[in-house]
């Protein structure tokens, strides 16, 4: 290909950038939906979420609900897959004892009100509730990618346009899309909050913060990060910030002490790291300091099996230094723009969220951090590609890409 033809081809791509971007995202959505819905990840959590959703539609006796759940499950999966739902002593008991089933589905599963409500709404429309769990996760994952594609209110480098689907796949978006859990919805909500911040819709962001706990309770960790940042840089009135923080805490307490019977922190850790009782209502989960430290050590070791975490660390460190040195400290000593600050905040807050989450719940499951992984990857690659394009193709003397 001659240089002239190559140049004309690039010019054509640039002229139709917006349409090309939409075409790439449309094709990605189709392929992504096929990959997710054709091969969903079968996990035991689907039982309590579907059971809680069906309870929203009608208060039926637990014996009837227990029987119908397992009968419907047998119609959905193969005999081999069905065996995975009774592959431990506790799961055998839960499959046979309605009371054990009742206590288990109410053990922190019932606190995911938004996700359960969405499954119940789809079931009321005639959608099979088991399929609805995967459909909701897939839709939320695709919407997350669409938000990522328009996250930064600047022109998207054409290279990132093509790379974005692969970033989403590599950073765990497809993983959460295949799960019958609220993690894909939580990913969408987290990315959505940063999208609102970048659009300077701080008022709406503060209104939505209290509702995040009804998606997944650990999202309350986002509240102090956003409120502290907005407070320091005076992006909203102090009254609004305090009110949003108070309402978020109030929503969390109301959820766990009024709407559902919340489980203590020790129960959540003890259940995942220790014994899995069939009747958690009557089981005590004492966690000593030595136990907690051992869980931390085990969690830290598990990072060595998670290459995405190391890539996240590399990108986050690169991005923080990039924005702090190249953009944040302007060579002309001009004050940083809001977008400068927002991008740097995103990188730092994603790191802090993972640290806080790990200290409270020392696991390294990608489904908890898919939003943070993808956000950091997109921002750092956007900045890198934009800098390269600016250096190679622009004659502007001002190389601050965030300045119009």
N, C-alpha and C positions, 0 to 999 in steps of 0.2 A: 504494500500500500504506500503510495507516494505521500510525502508530507502534506501536500495540498489537499488530497482527498481526506487524509486523517483529520486535518484542521477543519474541513467542511463538515465532517461527521460529528466532531465535537461541538461545532457551532449549532448543528441541527439538534443534538441532544440538549444543549443549553436553551435553545429557543422553545423547546417543548418540555422543559424540565417539569413543570407542574403536572402535565398530563402523564408524563412518564412515571412520575412519583406515584400518582394515583393507580396507574396500571400495575406497577410493581406491588403496591400494597393490596390491590384487589386479587391478584394472582396468589400472593402470599396467604391471604385470608382463606381462599378456597383450598389450597394445599394444606394449610395448617389445620383447618376444620376436618379435613379428611384424615390426616395423621392422628389427630386427637380422638375423634369419635370412632374411628375404625379399630384402634388399639388402645382403649382406655386402661389405666392402671387399676387393677382390681384390688381394693384394700378393704379391710374389715370395717373401717369408719363409715362405709356406705350404709350399714345397717342402722346404727343409731341416728344418723341424719335423716334417713327415709322414715324411720319410726317416729321421730319427733315431728316431721312434716305431716305425716298422716294423723297424728294426734291433733294438729291444728285444724284438720278438716272435720273432726268428729271425735268426741270423747268415748272411745270404745274400750271395753275391758282389756286389761293387759294380756290376758290369756288369748283372746281373739287376735289382738294386734301381733303378738309374738308368733302365733301360728301362721298368720297371713304373710308376715314379713319373710319367714323362712320358706314358705311355699312359693311365693313370688320369686324369691332369689333362685330357687331350684330351676325355675323356668328361664331365668336370664343367663345362667352360666352352665358350663359343662360339669360333668361329674368330678373331673380333676380339679377344676376351679372351686367347686363347692366344698371340696375336702379342705381347702385352705381356711375355710371359716370355722373348722372344728379341728385344727391341727395342733391345739394346745389343750391341756387339761381344763383351763379356765373357760376357753371357748366352747368346749364340749358341754360344760355345765350351763353356760349361758344359752346354748342352743336347746337345752332340755328343760330349763327352769325359767318360767315366765317372770318370777320375782327377781331372779338374778339379772334377767334381761332388763327389767324396769329400772333397777338401780344403776345399771351400767349406762343406759342411754341418757340418764339424767346426770351422769358424772361428767361435768364440764361440756358435754356435747350440746346440751340444751341452751347454753348461753349464746350460741351463734344465731341470734334471732333473725337477722336479715337474710342469711343464707337459707335457713330453714323455712322462712316465710316465702322465699322465692321458689323453693322446691314445692312447697304446698300450693302456691299459686299455679304453677305449671301442672301439678297433679289435678287441680280442680278444673283445668281446661282440657283434661283428657290425656295429657302427656304421661307416659309411664314414669313414676317417680325415680326409679333407678336410672333410667336414661336421662332424666331431668338434671340429676346431679352433675353428669358429665357435660351436658349441653350448657348449663350455666357456667361451668368452669371454662369451657371453650370460648363462649361468647365474651366473657370477661377478659380472657387472655388476648383475644383478637383486638378488643377495644383498648387494652393496655398498649399494644404495639402501635395502634393508630395515634394514641396520645404521645407515645415516645417519638413518633415521626414528626410531630408538631410541637414538641416540648419547648425547644428554644425558639423564641420569636424572631428568628433570623433565617435567611435562606439556607436550606439544607444542602451541604456539599453533595454533588451528584454521586460521588463514591459511597457516601454514607447511605444514600437512597437505596443502592443495591445491597449494601452490607447489613442494613437494619434487620431484615428477616433472619439472617444467620446469627446476629448478635442475640436476638430474642431466643432462638433455639439453643444457643450455647449457654446462655445465662439462666436457664431453668424455666422460661415461660411455658414451653411445651410440657415440661414435667408437671407443673401445677394445673395445666389445662386437662391433663389426663386423670386427675384425682377427683374423687367425689368428696371434696372438702371445701371449706370457705377460703382456702389460700389464694386461689386465683382472683376471687373477689377482693380480698385484702390487698393483693398486688395492684389491682386496678385502682382502688381507693388511695393507696399510697402514692402512686404515680400521678393520680388526679390532683392531690393536694399540692404537689410540686408544680404541676401545670398551672394551677390557680395562682400560685405564688409568682411564677414567671410572668403571668399576665397581670400582675399587680391587683388581683381580685382578693385582697386581704380580708375584706368584710365577709365574703362568702366562705372563704377558708375557715375563718374563726367560727362561723355558724355551723359548718360541717364537722369540725373537730369533735364535739361531744357525741356525735352519732357514730363515730368510727368504732367505739367500744362495742357496739351492737353487731359489728361485722366480725371482729375478732378482738378479744379483750386486750391482747398484748399491744394493739395499736395505740393504747393510751400512752405508750412511750414516745410517740410522735409529738404529743401535746407539749411537753416541756421544751423540746427542741425548737419547735416553731414559735412558741410564745416567747422564749428567751431571745431568739433572733429578732423577732419583730419588736420586742421591747427595747433591745439595745440600740437598734437603728431607727426607732421611733416611726415604724411603718403604720402604726395604728394607735388609737388613744389607749392610755393605760387602763381606763375603765373597761373598754371592750376586751382587752387582753385578759384582765383579771376575771371578767365575767365568763369568757370562753373557757379559761382554765378551771374555774369553779364548777361550771356546768359539766365539763368533761369528767371531773372527779365525781360529781353528784350522779351523773349517768352511770358511771362505773359502779358506784356503791348501790344505786337503785337496782341495777341489773343483777348484782350478786347477792343482794339481801332482801329484795322485794319481789322482783319478777321471777327469778330462779333462786334456788338454794345454792349459793356459790360454794365452791370447794377451796379450802385453804391452799396456800402456795406449797406447803409440804406434801399435800396429797398429789398435786400435779407432778412434782418431781419424783416422789416415792412410787407413784404408779408407773411412770415411764422407766425408771431405773431399777426398781426393785420388784417386789411381788405384785402380781396382778390379781387382786381378789375378785371373786365372783359377786360378792355383796359389799361394794365399797361403802355403803351407808354405815355399816357397823364395823368398819376397819379403820385402824389408826395408823398413820404414816409418820412416826417420829423420825425427824432428820437432825442428826447431831452435826456439830461443826466438822468433825472428821469425815462424816458421810458426805457433806456438801463439798468439802475439798476434794474428796475422791471422785465425785461427779465432775468437778471442774477439770481435774487431771484427765479423766476419761474423755471428756469433751474436747480438750485440747489435743489429745492424741488422735482423735477422729478427724481433725483438720488435715492430717497428713494423707487421708484418703479422699480429700475433696479438692481437686486441682482448681476448681472454679473459685474457691476462696483465695488461693494464692494469686490467681489472675486478678481478682478483685483488689487485693492488697497492692499489687503492682500498679494497676490503673488508678486507684485512689491516691496513692503517694505521688504518682506522676501528675495527676490532675491538680492536686492541692499545691504542689510546687509550681506547676505551670501557671495557675491563676493567681497564686499569691505573689509570684515574682514578676511574671510578664504582664499581667493585667491589673492586678490589685494595686501594686505600687507603680503608678503611672510615671514614666520618665519625666513628664512635665509637672509633676507634683499636683496634678489635677485630682479632684475627689473622684473616687470610684463611682461608677454608675450603679443603679439598682441591679441591673443584670449581672454586672461583675460580682456584686455581693451575693446575689441569689445563687449563682453557679458555684461559688466557693462554699456557700452554706450547704448546698446540696451534697457536695463531696464530703465535707466534714461531718454533716449530720448523718449521712449513710453509715459512715464508720462508727460514729457514736451509738447509733441505733443497734448495730450488730453487737457492739461491745456490751451495751446494757442488756440486750435480749439474752446474750450468752450468759451473763452473770446471773440473771434470774432463772433462766432455763437452759442449762449448758448442753445444748445439742447443736449440731451443725447442719441440720436438714435444709436443703436448698429451698424447699417450699416456703420456709419462713423468710428467706432473704432474696427471693427472686426479684422483687422490686428494686432493692438496693443494688444488686449485681447489675441489672440492666441499666438503671439510671446512671451509674458511674461509667459503665462501658460506653453508653451513647454520648454522654457529655465529653468524655476525654477524647473519644474518636472524632466527635464533631469538631472539637477545638484543634486537634492535630491536622485533620484534613483541611479545615478552613485556613490554618496557618500555611500549609503547603500550597494551597491554591493561591493564597494572597501573595506569597513570595514568588511563585512561578508565573502568574498570569496578570498581576496587577501592577500598575505603574504609580499607584498612590504612595506618597511618602509616609502617610500615617498607617502604621501596621497594626493599630489597635482594632481588632476585628469587631469589637463590641460597640464601636462608635459609628454611628450612621454617617 
